[in-house]
């Protein structure tokens, strides 16, 4: 990696996708002193040996995408490298590169298409979420992002919510944006409201130094309340954590985060904390007195 910096790994397939992913990658890289590794995985047919793929396949367009993406990072003053990898499947290639290089997070694009049976977000995205040990970010790219002035962070607790807040903090600092932390309770029970406010305060610390932070407790059903809050307040970006449960193949991000990501306006980023960190977090939590 350039200057021995950890990297944000950005798998790209076409110029439009690259541009929309690179804006978020650049925000994270600038704020966290990271580099960017742009990757295109070229799927090789089974009948063609991998060692013969480069000479047998026309990869000019793929190389152009990588070069263009590196150029975007360079224009923003972020060190970047590019790589073309030949493999049998996209997800396996991405995960393999992430394991071999010093990668802090993988940032992949998602177009928000209707779910198919057994596929949550998309076949290769599901596999990356399931297999990658590092942090993973999934950005919905079906809608162009404009200026970022306000960011919504739904709060549910746990390591994925904490990571979402960290990412939101990085984006906010790069754009001078305000952040609203929101959690939803089923009723206005006094004890439940107090716990919700405490959760927001704890999560606020993960944002880091952000100029404007608002903490809001809403009452009602989680998905419609959060989606409506985003529309009502005109938030440009929503950053939310994956499910608090495990990483079974059919619940990789969780029904609530996925529904919010599909229905929200503006850009949406789903954050999944790395599996090693989640395992450590669970061990520490289990040691706490009940």
Secondary structure, 3 states (H helix, E strand, C coil): CHHHCCEEEEECCCHHHHHHHHHHHHHHHHHHCCEEEEEEEEECCCCCCHHHHHHHCCCHHHHHHHHHHHHHHHHCCCCEEEEEEEECCHHHHHHHHHHHCCEEEEEEEECCCCCECCECCCHHHHHHHHHCCCEEEEEECCCCCCCCCEEEEECCCCHHHHHHHHHHHHHHHHHCCEEEEEEEECCCCHHHHHHHHHHHHHHHHHHCCCCCEEEEEEECCHHHHHHHHHHHHCCCEEEEECCCCCCCCCCCCCHHHHHHHHHCCCEEEEEECCHHHHHHHHHHHHHCCC
